[in-house]
């Protein structure tokens, strides 16, 4: 059955056999179109990364700049002039869209390890909680004997370390 562009007519009941025959006939007509001569391979794009005013560009170079991908359409010598200011040499290829709405609260995860605490934060947290060690006096008089003096210094360091 040949393709008939007048079928089905407006208001006709849908007939699956008629529609299937029309589609098959249309497919046969498309398949009968002769293919054209083969062409040469097309020019591909060269992605160059972020735009650099110190670089030269040639047509089909694509750079990223200011949230967009920009296509070079004419040779560009190194210049500080930004691509959007030379529309005869650069065309917008793809533009970054706007940010969407923030997502909802995710599922809570496990607590991470405790962070580091500064000496000042530690001192503030335990201030007044070690009254018993504050009552222990340091040994303020130095000893002439080096071994005894080393013991005095170690004792003072221990007592002072316990105070907050």
C-alpha positions as CSV (number, residue, x, y, z in Angstrom):
1,X,0.0,0.0,0.0
2,X,1.6,3.4,-1.0
3,X,1.8,6.2,1.5
4,X,-1.3,8.5,1.4
5,X,-0.8,11.8,3.3
6,X,-4.6,12.3,3.5
7,X,-5.1,9.3,5.7
8,X,-6.3,9.1,8.3
9,X,-8.6,12.1,7.7
10,X,-9.5,14.4,10.6
11,X,-12.3,12.9,12.6
12,X,-11.7,9.3,11.4
13,X,-11.6,6.5,13.9
14,X,-8.1,5.3,14.6
15,X,-7.4,2.1,12.7
16,X,-4.2,0.3,13.8
17,X,-3.8,-1.5,10.5
18,X,-4.2,1.7,8.5
19,X,-1.7,3.6,10.7
20,X,0.8,0.7,10.6
21,X,0.5,0.6,6.8
22,X,1.0,4.4,6.5
23,X,4.1,4.3,8.7
24,X,5.6,1.4,6.8
25,X,4.9,3.1,3.5
26,X,6.5,6.3,4.8
27,X,9.6,4.4,6.0
28,X,9.9,2.8,2.5
29,X,9.9,6.2,0.9
30,X,12.6,7.5,3.3
31,X,14.7,4.4,2.7
32,X,14.4,5.0,-1.1
33,X,16.1,8.4,-0.8
34,X,19.6,8.0,-2.4
35,X,22.6,8.7,-0.2
36,X,24.7,11.7,-1.2
37,X,28.4,11.4,-2.0
38,X,30.7,10.8,0.9
39,X,32.2,14.0,2.4
40,X,35.5,14.7,4.0
41,X,35.7,14.4,7.8
42,X,34.6,17.5,9.6
43,X,36.8,19.8,11.7
44,X,36.8,18.8,15.4
45,X,36.9,21.1,18.4
46,X,40.1,21.6,20.4
47,X,39.4,22.2,24.1
48,X,42.1,24.5,25.4
49,X,41.0,24.8,29.0
50,X,40.7,28.2,30.8
51,X,41.1,31.3,28.6
52,X,44.6,32.8,28.8
53,X,45.1,36.4,27.5
54,X,48.7,35.5,26.8
55,X,47.9,32.7,24.4
56,X,47.0,32.7,20.7
57,X,43.9,30.9,19.5
58,X,42.7,29.6,16.1
59,X,39.2,28.7,14.9
60,X,37.6,25.7,16.6
61,X,39.5,26.3,19.8
62,X,37.2,26.2,22.7
63,X,38.0,27.8,26.1
64,X,36.2,28.3,29.4
65,X,35.8,31.8,30.8
66,X,33.4,33.5,33.2
67,X,31.2,30.4,33.5
68,X,30.9,29.7,29.8
69,X,32.5,27.7,27.1
70,X,33.5,30.0,24.2
71,X,34.3,29.0,20.6
72,X,37.1,30.8,18.6
73,X,35.8,31.6,15.1
74,X,38.7,33.8,13.9
75,X,42.4,33.8,14.8
76,X,43.2,35.6,18.0
77,X,46.7,36.8,18.9
78,X,47.7,37.1,22.6
79,X,45.6,40.0,24.0
80,X,44.2,41.0,27.4
81,X,40.9,41.8,25.8
82,X,38.4,39.2,27.1
83,X,36.6,36.9,24.6
84,X,33.1,38.4,25.3
85,X,34.5,41.8,24.2
86,X,35.6,40.4,20.7
87,X,32.3,39.0,19.4
88,X,33.8,38.8,15.8
89,X,36.4,36.3,17.0
90,X,34.5,34.4,19.8
91,X,31.0,32.9,20.0
92,X,29.3,31.6,23.1
93,X,29.4,27.8,22.9
94,X,27.7,26.9,26.3
95,X,26.7,29.1,29.2
96,X,26.6,28.0,32.9
97,X,23.0,27.8,34.2
98,X,21.8,29.4,37.4
99,X,22.2,27.5,40.6
100,X,19.2,25.5,41.7
101,X,17.5,25.6,45.0
102,X,19.4,24.1,47.9
103,X,18.6,20.5,48.6
104,X,16.9,19.2,51.8
105,X,18.7,18.1,54.9
106,X,20.6,14.9,54.3
107,X,20.7,12.0,56.7
108,X,22.9,12.6,59.7
109,X,26.1,10.7,59.7
110,X,28.3,9.5,62.6
111,X,30.2,12.1,64.6
112,X,33.7,12.6,63.4
113,X,36.8,12.5,65.6
114,X,37.2,15.4,68.1
115,X,39.2,18.3,66.7
116,X,42.2,19.9,68.2
117,X,41.8,22.1,71.3
118,X,43.9,25.2,71.8
119,X,45.6,25.7,75.2
120,X,43.4,28.8,75.8
121,X,40.2,26.9,75.0
122,X,41.3,24.1,77.3
123,X,42.2,26.5,80.1
124,X,38.8,28.3,79.8
125,X,36.9,25.0,79.8
126,X,38.5,23.7,83.0
127,X,39.0,27.0,84.8
128,X,38.1,26.7,88.5
129,X,37.8,22.9,88.3
130,X,41.3,22.1,89.8
131,X,41.3,24.0,93.1
132,X,43.2,21.2,94.8
133,X,46.3,21.5,92.6
134,X,46.2,25.3,92.9
135,X,46.9,24.9,96.6
136,X,50.2,23.2,96.0
137,X,53.0,25.7,96.1
138,X,56.0,25.7,93.7
139,X,59.6,25.6,95.0
140,X,60.8,29.0,94.3
141,X,64.3,29.0,95.8
142,X,67.0,27.6,93.5
143,X,69.3,24.9,94.8
144,X,73.1,25.0,94.3
145,X,73.4,21.3,93.7
146,X,72.6,20.6,90.0
147,X,70.8,17.3,90.7
148,X,68.6,18.9,93.3
149,X,68.0,21.9,91.1
150,X,66.9,19.6,88.2
151,X,64.4,17.8,90.6
152,X,63.1,21.3,91.8
153,X,62.5,22.4,88.2
154,X,60.8,19.1,87.3
155,X,58.6,19.4,90.4
156,X,57.6,23.0,89.5
157,X,56.9,22.0,85.9
158,X,54.6,19.2,87.1
159,X,52.7,21.4,89.6
160,X,52.3,24.2,87.0
161,X,51.1,21.7,84.3
162,X,48.3,20.6,86.6
163,X,47.0,24.2,87.2
164,X,44.4,25.7,85.0
